[in-house]
Amino acid sequence: MDKRKPHERQTPLTGIACVLFDLDGTLIDTIDLIYRSFDYAVKKVLGLSLPRKRLLHNIGRPLRTQMEYFSPAKVETLMAAYNEDNLAKHDANVKAYPYAAATLRWLKLETARKVAIVTSKKRDLALRGLEITGLAEYIDVVVAMEDTARHKPEPDPVREALKRLRCRPQAAVFIGDSPFDLAAGRAAGTYIGAAYWGPFDPEELHAFNADIDLGDLSELRRWL
């Protein structure tokens, strides 16, 4: 079943020189890994068994912010437990989404557009995921958790990527699977693209009235 809203009001974007992507849930599929690591941490530290939707409620924001949602008093312990599980299983549980490599290759080699990653993940793990999935060679800039004081849904990481790419907001589109991505792109003045294959309910993405809606990454060619 197609989770997107109708495309009636959407038309191809013109003048796009730079394409920005979220990482987890947009280009690389780590959602089950992240869910299992949250489940492990919350059970180990808090003795709780929480539903998947609640565990993934803040996915796309920095890990500390996500852990504060579960227990402000035990953030450090929760983060340590999460990292213990996640880092041990990371490399064997990371894969690119369908059409990710082909779409990035098309953007870089056939259309000569600049490509950036805007993620709330730490830089070393973000780069590791890109290398494992074979996507790193197509990326010009990575803006990670360490690069800005404020994070998505604030516009700062998107603006930082635009600055490094030397790209005007009006010439960029930011594509992400979470409400935090879409809010950050909108606040930074870029076009926004909603990726409907992530863990969020479609209604949460519909609310942003994105400039383009994507059922998979191959559809990006239709809109650029």
C-alpha positions, -999 to 999 in steps of 0.1 A, spaced: 0 0 0 13 34 -10 17 55 21 22 88 3 -4 116 -2 -15 124 -38 9 142 -61 -16 166 -77 0 198 -64 36 186 -69 57 195 -99 93 189 -108 118 212 -91 139 235 -112 173 250 -105 184 224 -79 222 223 -77 225 206 -43 208 175 -28 209 169 9 200 136 25 194 124 60 212 91 66 195 65 88 161 57 75 167 76 43 198 63 25 208 34 48 186 9 66 196 7 102 161 10 117 158 -25 131 193 -23 145 185 10 162 152 -4 176 170 -35 190 197 -14 206 171 9 222 152 -21 234 184 -36 249 193 -4 267 159 4 281 155 -32 294 190 -33 308 190 1 325 153 8 333 138 -27 333 112 -17 308 98 -33 277 84 -5 255 66 -7 222 86 -2 190 68 31 182 78 46 215 113 34 213 117 51 179 97 82 188 127 105 185 148 86 160 167 112 139 177 133 168 210 130 187 213 99 209 214 120 241 182 137 233 165 103 226 177 89 259 165 119 278 130 110 266 133 77 285 150 89 317 168 123 322 184 109 353 200 79 336 211 93 302 247 83 305 240 48 315 214 44 288 238 57 261 265 34 273 242 4 271 229 14 237 264 18 223 275 -15 238 248 -33 218 248 -11 187 285 -10 180 289 -47 184 262 -54 158 265 -24 135 286 -36 106 266 -68 100 232 -49 102 237 -20 79 226 -19 43 217 7 17 181 11 7 171 0 -28 183 25 -55 205 44 -31 238 38 -49 222 42 -83 205 75 -74 236 90 -58 257 79 -88 232 96 -111 232 128 -91 270 130 -90 281 117 -124 252 123 -147 238 156 -133 269 170 -117 250 180 -86 266 184 -51 255 159 -25 255 162 13 246 141 43 229 159 73 227 135 102 224 137 140 247 107 142 283 110 153 307 115 124 328 83 128 297 60 128 281 79 99 312 76 78 315 39 87 279 33 75 286 51 43 317 31 36 301 -3 44 272 5 20 295 17 -7 279 52 -8 308 73 5 323 80 -29 292 99 -40 291 123 -10 307 157 -10 300 169 26 289 152 58 274 173 86 272 152 117 263 156 153 296 173 163 293 200 137 266 222 151 255 232 186 218 228 177 204 198 158 173 189 137 145 200 139 165 232 141 178 245 108 215 247 119 228 214 104 211 221 71 225 256 69 260 242 78 258 218 49 247 246 25 276 267 37 301 240 30 286 232 -4 284 270 -12 248 265 -21 218 288 -18 188 274 1 167 281 -30 189 258 -50 188 229 -26 164 201 -16 167 182 17 153 147 17 145 128 49 122 103 65 114 121 98 94 151 108 127 165 123 143 164 88 114 181 71 111 208 98 149 215 96 148 218 58 118 240 58 133 263 85 166 265 65 147 276 34 154 246 12 129 226 -7 120 194 12 114 158 1 95 133 23 109 97 22 80 74 29 100 42 36 112 52 71 96 43 105 73 73 109 35 73 103 26 89 70 4 114 87 34 129 105 51 135 71 19 147 54 16 176 78 47 193 63 32 194 28 66 185 13 76 198 -21 81 162 -33 70 128 -19 91 97 -26 80 61 -24 116 50 -31 149 67 -41 145 60 -78 116 84 -79 139 113 -73 147 114 -110 111 123 -117 113 155 -96 147 169 -105 
